Amino acid sequence: MNISPIGNIPQQLLPQKTGSVKQANFGSVIKHYIEQTNMDVKAAGKAGLDLTTGKTKNVSETLVAIEKANVSFKLMLGVRNKLMSVYTEIMRMQA
């Protein structure tokens, strides 16, 4: 069974070899994780379809793909909810 990592760390977040740390753009980091979540959900859908059509017989890999997508989606939903809460609080402070 081949186990792949859940996600790759964007290059903007890794320290540079020269010792300086590059500033990561918040929007690009969020965009990267949304795209990664989207890929996980698509992979889970394909794995489920392959299992139901008989293209694969490995139930455990299918369940792992589905759970990976579930966890990724819940994390992104939590981040979104927190961002909305912060935005609401900022707007309340300005009023």
C-alpha contacts under 8 A as a table, 3 or more apart, distances in Angstrom:
res1	aa1	res2	aa2	distance
5	P	8	N	7.25
6	I	68	K	7.43
7	G	36	Q	7.06
9	I	13	L	6.91
9	I	14	L	7.46
10	P	13	L	5.72
10	P	14	L	7.12
10	P	29	V	7.27
10	P	32	H	7.51
11	Q	14	L	5.32
12	Q	15	P	7.91
12	Q	22	K	6.28
12	Q	23	Q	6.95
12	Q	24	A	5.17
12	Q	25	N	7.96
13	L	22	K	7.26
13	L	23	Q	7.64
13	L	24	A	6.10
14	L	21	V	7.50
14	L	22	K	7.89
15	P	19	G	6.85
15	P	20	S	6.67
15	P	21	V	4.95
15	P	22	K	6.88
16	Q	19	G	5.66
16	Q	20	S	5.70
16	Q	21	V	5.78
16	Q	22	K	6.94
17	K	20	S	7.44
24	A	28	S	7.60
24	A	29	V	7.08
25	N	28	S	5.38
25	N	29	V	6.38
26	F	29	V	5.24
26	F	30	I	6.25
27	G	30	I	5.21
27	G	31	K	6.02
28	S	31	K	4.94
28	S	32	H	6.07
29	V	32	H	5.11
29	V	33	Y	6.44
30	I	33	Y	5.26
30	I	34	I	6.18
31	K	34	I	5.10
31	K	35	E	6.16
32	H	35	E	5.19
32	H	36	Q	6.17
33	Y	36	Q	4.88
33	Y	37	T	6.07
33	Y	76	M	7.81
34	I	37	T	5.07
34	I	38	N	6.16
34	I	76	M	7.11
35	E	38	N	4.99
35	E	39	M	6.22
36	Q	39	M	5.10
36	Q	40	D	6.22
37	T	40	D	5.01
37	T	41	V	6.22
37	T	69	A	6.68
37	T	72	S	5.51
37	T	73	F	6.15
37	T	76	M	7.63
38	N	41	V	5.17
38	N	42	K	6.22
39	M	42	K	5.11
39	M	43	A	6.05
40	D	43	A	5.07
40	D	44	A	6.15
40	D	65	A	7.35
40	D	68	K	6.89
40	D	69	A	4.88
40	D	72	S	7.45
41	V	44	A	5.10
41	V	45	G	6.24
41	V	66	I	7.47
41	V	69	A	4.90
41	V	70	N	7.68
41	V	73	F	7.88
42	K	45	G	5.07
42	K	46	K	6.21
43	A	46	K	5.08
43	A	47	A	6.04
43	A	65	A	6.85
44	A	47	A	5.00
44	A	48	G	6.11
44	A	62	T	7.02
44	A	65	A	4.97
44	A	66	I	4.71
44	A	68	K	7.97
44	A	69	A	6.34
45	G	48	G	5.16
45	G	49	L	6.12
45	G	66	I	7.56
46	K	49	L	5.00
46	K	50	D	6.00
47	A	50	D	5.08
47	A	51	L	6.19
47	A	62	T	5.31
47	A	65	A	7.01
47	A	66	I	7.85
48	G	51	L	5.12
48	G	52	T	6.23
48	G	62	T	6.14
48	G	66	I	7.76
49	L	52	T	5.18
49	L	53	T	6.06
50	D	53	T	5.25
50	D	54	G	6.00
50	D	55	K	4.91
50	D	56	T	5.70
51	L	54	G	5.21
51	L	55	K	6.09
51	L	56	T	5.19
51	L	57	K	6.15
51	L	58	N	7.43
51	L	59	V	7.15
51	L	62	T	7.21
52	T	55	K	7.79
53	T	56	T	7.93
54	G	57	K	6.47
58	N	61	E	5.78
58	N	62	T	6.64
59	V	62	T	5.13
59	V	63	L	6.19
60	S	63	L	5.09
60	S	64	V	6.12
61	E	64	V	5.01
61	E	65	A	6.17
62	T	65	A	5.17
62	T	66	I	6.25
63	L	66	I	5.05
63	L	67	E	6.04
64	V	67	E	5.13
64	V	68	K	5.97
65	A	68	K	5.09
65	A	69	A	6.27
66	I	69	A	5.20
66	I	70	N	6.16
67	E	70	N	4.83
67	E	71	V	6.12
68	K	71	V	5.28
68	K	72	S	6.15
69	A	72	S	5.09
69	A	73	F	6.00
70	N	73	F	5.20
70	N	74	K	6.15
71	V	74	K	5.14
71	V	75	L	6.13
72	S	75	L	5.18
72	S	76	M	6.26
73	F	76	M	5.16
73	F	77	L	6.07
74	K	77	L	4.99
74	K	78	G	6.11
75	L	78	G	5.06
75	L	79	V	6.26
76	M	79	V	5.04
76	M	80	R	6.12
77	L	80	R	5.02
77	L	81	N	6.10
78	G	81	N	5.07
78	G	82	K	6.16
79	V	82	K	5.11
79	V	83	L	6.15
80	R	83	L	5.09
80	R	84	M	6.17
81	N	84	M	5.11
81	N	85	S	6.16
82	K	85	S	4.99
82	K	86	V	6.20
83	L	86	V	5.09
83	L	87	Y	6.11
84	M	87	Y	5.02
84	M	88	T	6.08
85	S	88	T	5.13
85	S	89	E	6.18
86	V	89	E	5.08
86	V	90	I	6.18
87	Y	90	I	5.15
87	Y	91	M	6.21
88	T	91	M	5.14
88	T	92	R	6.13
89	E	92	R	5.00
89	E	93	M	6.21
90	I	93	M	5.09
90	I	94	Q	6.40
91	M	94	Q	5.21
91	M	95	A	6.48
92	R	95	A	5.35
